[in-house]
């Protein structure tokens, strides 16, 4: 029997074109397990939501009027903040922005790196 070749995952079509391109570049640079692919999709969706909120805020402003004549923060302020935090946490969880740890590391070592070619 021949070895089964795995198809390279494709970026979900609902992502913005630039985000789909980034998804593909991450797959080219990192070796990801199926559960990592779910996290990668989540970071891409959070990034797109962040961009959407930024666009709405640019068009509508940071505040909206209230019924009593005052103003309050636009709901997209919270969406932008929450999405920004989600992106940062998910990228950290995937270990995408880290080089392999140096031998002088003082913190506990990572379980393993997802970076292609790094044996850990």
Residue pairs with C-beta under 8 A, 6 or more apart in sequence:
8 27
9 27
9 37
10 24
11 19
11 20
11 21
11 23
11 24
11 44
12 20
12 23
12 41
12 44
13 20
14 45
15 23
15 44
15 45
15 48
16 48
16 51
19 44
19 47
19 48
20 44
22 44
22 47
23 40
23 41
23 44
26 32
26 40
26 96
27 40
29 115
29 116
30 36
30 94
30 96
30 114
30 115
30 116
31 114
31 115
31 116
32 40
32 94
32 114
36 94
36 114
39 90
39 93
39 94
40 94
42 86
42 90
43 86
43 87
43 90
43 91
43 94
46 83
46 86
46 87
46 90
47 83
47 87
49 79
49 83
50 79
50 80
50 83
50 84
50 87
52 79
53 76
53 77
53 79
53 80
53 83
54 76
54 80
56 74
56 76
57 74
57 76
57 77
57 80
60 74
60 76
61 74
62 73
62 74
62 77
63 71
63 72
63 73
63 74
64 71
64 72
64 73
64 74
64 75
65 71
66 72
91 97
94 114
95 110
95 113
95 114
95 115
96 114
98 110
98 113
99 115
100 113
100 115
100 118
100 120
101 109
101 110
110 120
112 120
113 120
